[in-house]
Amino acid sequence: MTFWKTKTLAEMNAEEWESLCDRCARCCLVKLEDEDTEEICFTDVVCDLLDDQACTCADYTHRSTIVPTCVSLNANNLDDIGFMPDTCAYRLLHEGKPLPDWHPLVTGNSDSVHDAGISVRGRVVPEASVHEDDLEWRLIDWVRV
């Protein structure tokens, strides 16, 4: 089943939409914006709701209520996802690009995102453990392996 090749994001049903998420958890990283260039910079600090081993939210249903800055992606706000990592399936498909070879929908293996080194598993610290003034020292280049 390759629905992502034949449907637009707006045409996908809820199950298809949710299956696009590769569970990398890069969207859960705390990000900083460079004031001069407006570039989004990623840190190695994650939202406290993230289970960093499973790369899933501990309260996905209520995440936007608990963490007001958490963005719930939908077909209506895709033009504003420049803050999402360049490996994000929603961003890639919105930009007319294919899913990468390591994506779980392509491989049929939910661990392929971790095996490819794309996920944050084992490489992050919870937000509560980092003082806000120290975030700029936590910047990291999340390059693809």
C-alpha positions as CSV (number, residue, x, y, z in Angstrom):
1,M,0.0,0.0,0.0
2,T,1.6,3.3,-1.1
3,F,-1.2,5.7,-0.4
4,W,1.3,8.5,0.1
5,K,2.2,8.4,-3.6
6,T,-1.3,8.7,-4.8
7,K,-3.0,10.9,-2.3
8,T,-2.4,14.5,-1.2
9,L,-2.0,15.1,2.5
10,A,-5.5,16.6,2.6
11,E,-7.0,13.5,1.0
12,M,-5.6,11.1,3.6
13,N,-7.8,9.6,6.3
14,A,-6.8,9.8,10.0
15,E,-5.1,6.4,10.0
16,E,-3.0,7.2,6.9
17,W,-2.1,10.6,8.3
18,E,-0.9,9.2,11.6
19,S,1.1,6.5,9.8
20,L,3.2,9.1,8.1
21,C,4.9,9.9,11.4
22,D,8.1,7.9,11.5
23,R,8.5,8.3,15.3
24,C,11.8,10.0,15.0
25,A,10.7,12.6,17.7
26,R,12.8,15.4,16.1
27,C,9.6,17.5,16.2
28,C,9.7,17.2,20.0
29,L,13.2,18.8,20.2
30,V,13.4,22.3,21.7
31,K,14.3,24.7,18.9
32,L,15.8,28.1,18.9
33,E,15.5,30.7,16.2
34,D,18.5,32.8,15.1
35,E,17.4,36.4,15.5
36,D,19.5,37.6,12.6
37,T,18.8,34.9,10.0
38,E,15.5,33.5,11.3
39,E,17.1,30.0,10.9
40,I,15.6,27.3,13.1
41,C,18.3,25.6,15.2
42,F,17.7,22.3,16.9
43,T,19.0,21.4,20.4
44,D,19.4,18.0,22.0
45,V,16.7,18.9,24.5
46,V,13.3,17.4,24.2
47,C,9.8,18.0,25.6
48,D,9.3,16.5,29.0
49,L,6.4,14.4,27.6
50,L,8.6,12.5,25.3
51,D,9.5,8.9,26.1
52,D,13.0,9.1,24.5
53,Q,13.4,5.3,24.1
54,A,10.1,4.7,22.3
55,C,10.2,8.2,20.7
56,T,6.5,8.7,21.5
57,C,4.6,11.2,23.5
58,A,3.5,10.1,27.0
59,D,0.2,11.9,26.5
60,Y,-0.3,12.3,22.8
61,T,-4.0,13.0,23.0
62,H,-3.6,15.9,25.5
63,R,-0.2,17.1,24.4
64,S,-1.3,20.5,23.1
65,T,-3.2,21.2,26.3
66,I,-0.3,20.2,28.6
67,V,2.3,21.9,26.3
68,P,0.6,24.9,24.7
69,T,3.6,25.3,22.3
70,C,3.1,21.8,20.9
71,V,1.8,22.0,17.4
72,S,-0.8,19.6,16.1
73,L,-0.1,19.2,12.4
74,N,-3.1,19.0,10.1
75,A,-3.8,19.7,6.4
76,N,-4.7,23.3,7.2
77,N,-1.4,24.4,8.9
78,L,1.2,22.7,6.6
79,D,2.4,26.0,5.1
80,D,3.7,26.8,8.6
81,I,5.9,23.8,9.2
82,G,9.3,25.2,8.4
83,F,10.3,24.4,12.0
84,M,9.8,20.7,11.3
85,P,13.0,18.7,10.5
86,D,13.8,18.3,6.9
87,T,13.4,14.5,7.3
88,C,9.7,14.8,8.4
89,A,7.4,12.9,6.1
90,Y,4.7,15.6,6.4
91,R,7.2,18.3,5.3
92,L,8.7,16.1,2.6
93,L,5.3,15.2,1.0
94,H,4.1,18.8,1.4
95,E,7.2,19.9,-0.6
96,G,6.5,17.3,-3.3
97,K,9.4,15.1,-2.2
98,P,9.4,11.3,-1.7
99,L,9.6,9.5,1.6
100,P,13.2,8.4,2.3
101,D,14.4,4.8,2.0
102,W,14.5,4.4,5.8
103,H,10.9,5.5,6.4
104,P,8.9,2.7,8.2
105,L,6.2,2.9,5.5
106,V,8.8,2.2,2.9
107,T,10.7,-0.5,4.8
108,G,7.7,-2.1,6.6
109,N,9.9,-2.0,9.7
110,S,9.0,0.4,12.6
111,D,12.6,0.3,13.8
112,S,14.1,1.4,10.5
113,V,14.0,5.1,11.6
114,H,16.2,4.2,14.6
115,D,18.4,1.9,12.7
116,A,19.1,4.7,10.2
117,G,20.2,7.0,13.0
118,I,17.4,9.5,12.3
119,S,15.5,9.3,15.6
120,V,16.5,11.0,18.8
121,R,16.6,7.8,20.7
122,G,19.4,7.8,23.3
123,R,20.7,11.2,22.2
124,V,18.6,13.7,24.1
125,V,17.9,15.1,27.6
126,P,14.6,16.2,29.0
127,E,13.7,19.9,29.0
128,A,13.3,19.9,32.8
129,S,16.9,19.1,33.3
130,V,18.2,22.1,31.3
131,H,18.1,25.7,32.4
132,E,16.6,28.0,29.7
133,D,19.7,30.1,29.7
134,D,21.8,27.0,28.8
135,L,19.7,26.1,25.7
136,E,22.1,27.9,23.3
137,W,24.9,25.6,24.5
138,R,22.8,22.5,23.6
139,L,22.6,23.2,19.8
140,I,23.2,20.2,17.7
141,D,23.3,19.5,14.0
142,W,20.9,16.6,13.4
143,V,22.5,15.4,10.2
144,R,21.3,12.3,8.4
145,V,23.5,9.3,8.7
